[in-house]
């Protein structure tokens, strides 16, 4: 054990996907965990998310593989079409050969179902205490402990603090204080029942339609009884980072000139949630004494790589492995965790920006984009994805050996 008082729990700020994954990883290392969540209840907003094989490796390492697998929809392929002329830019099978290559499937799932799987796992341990309506406002630490105060002046003491408090992290603000980079890209998300979803788009696939300054995504959820619909566009307005109710009229005003088949998607939802997106510049230091960052607090990213939740779960697994390797010595473990994760997550942030540019190409850039993957075999696609989907608990600390 570390030199901290053995009876002190680990404090996790944030009860989202990253926070719950961290709690599970920590319990598996013998710690009790106190989760502080500012919302009135432990829950999750959002719609569908995509799960690469790396996410399933993380689920298994956290002990909830069966729960998550039972709630996921397993796709047959990923496909990209040009939203103007329906040209198929690229199609990647996610069949048995894909599973053999990466050791796990590709799937889609409702975000709330990932969260529920993690929450059930955490509750079943009996080692995780939850405090809702609890917003971290101040943090102090000494050599052996961290003390966190909430908005009511209540103090919580732990042997360490994991800042998993999301894109607008209070923990990051105290230790880093860097500005958000508002992209000007707006994302609308909705879930549509199968009976209301166009039959000619009811594919068992993660599908994207890419257009000038915009794109549209759809895939099945919950056994194919619902479909996730996501549309993204470059806003005409000066955006501020945040989530609001969406407007059907606004969405429709941005998608002139795209083909009728893709255009059906924006007419479907009765209600939309509107995200004005942002990320931050990658940073090389997440750890400050006995405090570290995890998930969106550490590496907020845009959605173009479909890896936000996956990276948070990878972080949690890697943190647990670093603690195991260093026999729960916090300073050594947090140093190793940071070194193992900084470059990989920064690559996601930077790749996501570039992928957004590729998706939203226009003019000659659009023609280049549509030529990028012409004639590429599934094996070549898999080779290009190996850095991302080849992550697992056995290699999660490898990068820490090289920096």
N, C-alpha and C positions, 0 to 999 in steps of 0.2 A: 504493500500500500504506500501511498504518498505520505509525506510528513504532515499533511493536514489532519485535523481532527477527524477520526474515522466516522463519527456520527453525523457530520455535516453532510447534507445532500448536495447534489449539483443543481444549481439554478439554471433553468432554461427560459429565456425571455422569448415568448411566442409559442402559440399552440397550433400553428399551421403544419403543413406537411414536413417542413424542415425541423421544426421544434419537436414534433412527435417522433420523427425518425431518430433524432438525437437522443430523446428520452429512452427509446427502446435500445439503442446502442449502448447507452450508459448503464442501464439496468443489467444488460448482459455482461458488463464488466464489474458487477457487484455493487453499483451505486444506487442509493435512493435519489429520486429526482423530484424537484419542485418546478412545475410549469406555471409561469405567470402569463396570462392572456388578457389583453386589454378589452376584448369584446365581451359582451354579456354572457356568451356561451361558447364552448369549444365547437367550432363548426368551420365550414369552408364555403366560400362563394365561387362562382365561375361555372364553366361548362366542361367540355371534354378536354382531355390532354392525351398526348401520344406517349407510348412507353416503348423505348428501345430495349434490346436485350440487357443492357446495363441496368435498367430499372428493375428487371426481374432478378438479376444477380443481387441487387441491393435488398429487394423484398426478402429473398431467401436468407441473406445474411442477418436480417433483422427479425427473422422468425415468423414472418407473415406471408410467405410465398403462397400458401394455399388460399388464404383469404383474398388476396389480390387477384390471383388467377381466376377464382370463381366469379369475379365481378367484371373481368375484362372481356373485350370482343377481339378476336384474333383475325387480323386482316389477311387477305390473299396477296395484296401488292400495295405499293405506294406508286402514285402516278401524278405527273405534272402535265397539264395542257396549257397552251396559249389561250387566254381568255378572249382574244379577238377572233381567231380563225379556227379554234378547236384543235390545232396541231398538237400531237402528242410529243412533248419535249423529252420525256423520259419515263420509263416504267421499270420498277424494281420489284421482282417477286419476293414475297416474304413467306415462302413455302418451306417445305422440309429441308431443302438445301440451305436456306438462310438459317434455319434453326440449328442445323448441324454445324454450320460455320461459326456461329456466335454462342451456341450453347443454350439459347433461350429464344422465345418468339418476339415478334413485333406485335403490338396490340394498341388498342385505343380504349379509353375508360373515362367515366365521368370523374371529374376532379374530386367530387364529394365522396366517391367510392374508394379512392386512394386514401383520402383522409380518414374515412370510417375504418378501413382495414388497419391503419396505423393506430387509431384511437382504441379500437377493440384490443389490439395487441398490448398497448400500454396499460389499459385498465386491467387486463387479465393478469398482469404481473403482480399487481398489488403493491408496487414499489413507486408509483408515480402519483404525486399529489397535485391537483389542479386548483388554481386560484383564478377566477374570472373577474372581469371589471377591475383588472389590476394592471395599471400602466407604469412601466419603469420610468422614473424621472431622474434618479441620481444613483451613481455607482461609486463605491470606495473599496479599496482592497489593501491588504497587507501581505506579508510573505506566505501566510497560511490560509487566508480566507477572503471572500468577497462579500460585501454587504450592499444590498440593493434596496432603495426606498421607492415606494409607489406614490401615486398622486395624493393619497390620504396620509402620508407620513409614516406608513407602516414599513418596518424593516424586515428584510429576509436575509438570512446569512447562509452562505454555502461555501463549499471548498473550491468552487469554480463557477464561472458564469458563461453560458453559451448564448450569444446574441443571435437568435434565430427569429428576430422580430421584423423581418420582411423588408420590402423595398424602401420604406421610410424609417429605417431602423433608428431607434433612440440610442442604442448601444453604439452603433457606428457614428452617430452624430457626436457623441461625447468623446470618442477616441480618435476619430478621423476628421469629421466635419467637412467633408468634401461635397461639392454641389452635384445635383442630379443633372443629367444631360437629356433634356426633353427633345424627343425625336421629331415631333410634328406628325408622327404616324398615329392614326386613331384606329383602334380595333373594336369592332362590334361583335359580340358573342350571343348566341341563342341556342336553345335546344328545341327541336321540332319533332312532333310525333310522326311515326312512320306513315300513318294514314294521310297526313298532310304533305308528305315529302314526295317530290317528283319521282315517278317510277323509273324514268330513264336515267336517274342519278343514284338509284339505290344500289350502289356498288359496295361490296365488302372490301373497302380499301380506304386508305388515307389519301384523299384526292385534293389537289390544289390546282386552281386556275389562276395563271399569272398574267397580269395586264399592266399597262402604263400607269405607274404611281398607285397601283392597287393590286390586291389579290383576294381570292375567295377559297375557303377550305371547307370540306365536308367529309364526315365519316360516321359510321353507325355507333350507337351506344346501347348499353343495357339490353344485350341479346338481340339487337337490331330493331327494337321497339321504338327507338328514338334516333334522331340524327343530330349531330353537332354541326352548327353552321357558324363560321367565322369569316368576317370580311374586314379587310384592312385597306386604308386609303391615306394619302397625304393630305392633311387638313389645309383648308384655305385660311383658317383662323390661327391666331397666336394661342397655342395650347398650354394648359397647365396640367402637370402630372396628377392623375386621379381617375376615379370611377364615378360615372353619373348614369342616369337613365338615358337611353338612346332615343332617337327620333327616326321613324321610318322615312320621313321626307328627306332628312339629311343623308341617309345612306343612299337613297335612290338618286340623289343629285350628283353623286360621285362616280357613278358607273355607266356613263354614257359610252356607247361605242363598243361594248363587249357583246359577245355572241349570245343569242337568246337562250341557249342551253344553260350557260353559266348564270345568266341574268335572272333566271327563275329563283335562284337562291336568295336574292335580296328582297324578294316579294313575299317570302314565306313567314318569317317570324311575326308573331303578334306583339311581342315585347323584346327589346334588346337591352343589353348592358353595354355601356360605352366606356372603353379604357383609352385615355390619352397616355401613350407609353413613354417610358424613359429608361435609360440605363445609367451607369456611372463608368468612369474610366477605371480599368483594372488597377488594383493596388497590390503591392508586394508584401504588405504587413497586415495581417488580420488579428494577430495575437498581441495582447498587452498584459503582461504578467499572467494572472489566472483568468483572464477574460479573452474569449475569441469569438469570431464571427462565423456564421454558417448560413448556407442557402442564399436567398436574395439579399440578406443583410451584407453578405461578403462579396457577392458578384451579381448584382442585378443586371439582367440582360433583356433584350427584346426577344420576341417569341419565335423568330425565324428558324432557329435550330430545333425548336420543340423539345428543349432540354432543361427548362427551369426546375421543374419538380424532380427530374432525374438527377440533376446535379446536387440538389439539396440532400437527397437520400444517399448519394455517393459520399457527400461530405460526412454525413452521420456515420456511415459504415467505416470510413477512413479514420475518423476521430476515435471510434471504438477500437480499431486495430492498432492505432498509435498508442493508446492507453494500455492495451494488452502487451504490446511489445516492450513498453517501458514500465511494466508492473505498476500502472496507475500513478506514476510520477508525473504530476501535471505539467510543470515547466518543460520537461523533456518531451512529453507527449504532444503538447500544443505546438512546440517548435516543429516536430516531425509532421504533424497534421498540416500545418501551414505550408511547409516545403513540398508536401505531397500533392497539394491541391491548387496552389496559386496559378501555375502555368496552364494546367488543364482547363480550369474555369475561365481564365483570361482568354484562352483560345476560343471557348464557346462564345464569350461576349463579342470578341472581334469577328469571329466567323459569322455570327448572327447579323452583325451590321452589314457584312459583305453579302450574305445571302439575301437580305432585304433589298439590296441594290440589284442583285440578279433577278429576283422575283419581279421587281417593279421597273425593269428596263423598258426603254422606248426607243424608237428610231433604229439606228444601226445597232445599238447595244442589244436591242430586242432580237435582232437577227443573229447576233453572236450567241446570245443565250440559247436560242432555239437550235443552234448548231452544236452546242457544247457536248451533248451526250449522244449524238447521232451514232447508231450502230454499236453502242457500248454493251458488252455482254453483262449478265448478272454478276459473274465472277469479278469483273473489273469494278462494278459498283461496290461489291462487298469489300474488295481491297481498299477502296477509297474510304469506306466506313469503318475500317478495322480499328483505327485510333479511337473512335468514339464508342462503338458497340463492343469492343474487345475488353473493356474494363470489367474487373471482377474483384472479389475480396482477396484473391490470391496475389494480385498484382497492384493493389490499390496504393501501396506504399512505395512502389518502385521509383517514382520520381524524386522522392525524398533522398534517395541514395546518390542522386546526380547533381544536387545543388546545395 
